[in-house]
Amino acid sequence: MTPTFDDPKKLADFLKELLTGSPRPIVGIDGDSGAGKSTLAGALAQRLAASHISVDDYVEPTHQSHLQRFRIPEIRKAVATAGARLILDSVCLLYVAQEAELALSSHVYVKRVTSGIWLKAEALSQRPETVEKFIREEDERLSFLAQPDDPPPDTRTPLHHDILRYHAKYHPSEVATAIFENRIRRVP
C-alpha cells in the first residue's frame, strides 16, 4: 500500500528518510492541473533544503497538444545545473521524466480532493478508444457537476484531455512512492 499523507511536514520527513544516502535525489511531484503541486513542491524544497524546478516554466504555449509543449532540452539543462537535491513538479511528470531521460528518486502524486471526491482517471484502460470515450463522458459529467465559477468543458482542452490520456497510459498514482491528499474546501 502506498503511503498517503495530508501534511507536508510528515511527507517531508518520509522523503528525508527515504532519500538518505542518495547522491543526488530528484523528487518528482505529479498530479492534475490545480492540484497544488507547485505549492507542495515549494514547501518540500524548503524543508529538504532542495532546489525547486517547476516545469510550468518550460512550456511552449504555441503547440496544440500540451504534451508537445514541454521544452525538454531546457528542462534537462535546468536539472543538470540545479543543486544537490532537487524537487521537480509538473503535470504529466512521468512523461516529462521519460522524455528528458531523468531518473526520479521518488515520485509523489498529489490528489486534489474537493468535497471528499477524487476522480480516479488513471483507472482507464490503455486502449485509445476507451480513453477518448471516457473523455467525452467526463466532459458531460463535469458539465453536470460544474459550479458557477468552473470553466466550461470546451476550455479544458487540450490540457485537460492530455492529462486524462497521460493517466490512462502512465497510471501515476498507482506507481507513486507516496500520495499527498490536498484537501480543497469550497467556500460557500
N, C-alpha and C positions, 0 to 999 in steps of 0.2 A: 504494500500500500504506500502510495506517495505521500510523504509528509506534507501537511497542509497548515498554513499559517494565516493569521489575520493581523498580526502585529509585526511591523518592520524590524523592531529590535530583536524579537525572537528569531525571525528569519535571518537577520544578520549574524546572530550568534551561531545558528545552524551552519550557515555558509562559512563562517570563520573556521569552525572546527573541521568541516568537510574539506576545505581548501588548504589546511595546514600542510606544509611541506611541498605544495605545488610551486614549481619555479616561477611561472608567470600565469596565474589563473585569469581566465576570461569567464565572467559570469554573464550569461545571456538572460535578458528579461523580455519575455514574449507575451503576447495577448492581443485581444481585439483593439480596434481603434477606440480611444477614450476609456480604456480600462484602468488607466493610472500607471502605466509602465514607466514613463519618464519621472513621475513624482517618486515612485518606489525606487527607481534606479538612482536618483539623486540622493535619497535618504540612505540607501545601502552604500553608495560610494563614500559618503561622509563617514558612516560608521565603520567601514572596512578600510579607510584610507586608500581609496582606489580612484583611478581616473574614470570619467564617465563620458561615453560617446553615445549620443542619440542619433540613430540612423536617419531620423527625420531631417537632419541637417544635410543629408546626402541623397536627396530625392530630386530628380529632374521633373518639373511639372508639365513637360510637353508631350509625354507619351500617353497613349490611351490606357494601356494596361499598367496598373500600379506596380506589378512585379517587374516590369521593364524600366521603371523609373529610378531604381537604385543605381547610384554611381559607384559601382563595385570597385574600380581601381582606386578611387578616392577613399573608400571605406578601408580597403587593405592598407593604404598608406597611413591613415589615421590610427588604425590599430597598431601598426608597426612602430609608430612614434609615440604611442601612449605610454603611461607609466608601467611600473612593475605589476600592478594589479589593475584590472580593467572591468568595468561594468558596461555592457553594451545593451541598449534597449532598441527594440524595433517591432513593428507589426510584421508578421511573416518572418520572424527571426531565423528559423531553421533554413528557410530558402536563402536568406542573405548569407548565413554562415556557410552553406554549401557552395554558393556562387563565389564567395570571397575566399573559400578554402580556409576557414577558421575552425580551429578545434576548441569547442566550448568545454570548459572545465565543469560547468554547472549550467543547468537550464531551468529557469524559474518561469512558470506560466501564471500570468495574472488573470484571474477570473473577476469580471465586473459583475457583481451581484446586486441587482436592483429589486427591491421589494421581495427578496427571497427567491427570485427567478434568475436562472442562468441557462442559456441555450447551449446545449452540448453539440455544437456544429461539427466537431471532429468525429462524431459517430457516423457520419456519412460514409457510404460506400465509395470506393475509389473509381467506380465507373462514371465517366463524364456525363452520361445522360441522366444518371441518378442525381449527380451534383446539380446539373442545370435544372432538373425538375424541382429539387429542393430549393434552389434559389428563387424560382418563381413562386413556390408555395410560401417560402419565408417572407418574400416581399408582401404577399397577401396577408400573412399573419401580422407582420409589423404594421401594415396599414390599419388593420383592425384594432390592434393594441395601442396605436400611436396616441401620444399625449399632444396637447395643442402646440407645444414648442418643439416636437420631434420633426426632423426633416422628412419630406415626402419620399416614397420609395425610389423615384427616378433620380433623386440627388445622391443616393447611396452608391451609385456605380461610378467608376469601376472598382474603387477601393473595397466597398462592402462585398461585392461579388468575388473579387480576388481573395479576400480574407476567407470567405466560405470555401473557395476552391483550395486554398492553402490548407485549411483544416482537414478537408477531405483527403488530401494527399499526405500530409505530414503528421497528423494526429498529435499536435504539440502538447496538449495537457496529459496525454497518455504516456509520453516519453520524457516528461519533465522530471528533474531531480526533486523539485519542490513545487507546490502550488501556493499562490498567495491569493486569498479571497479578499478583494477590495469591495467592502460593503458600502454601496452608494444608497443614500436615503433621499428620496424625493421630498422636497419641501412643498407642503400643500399650498 
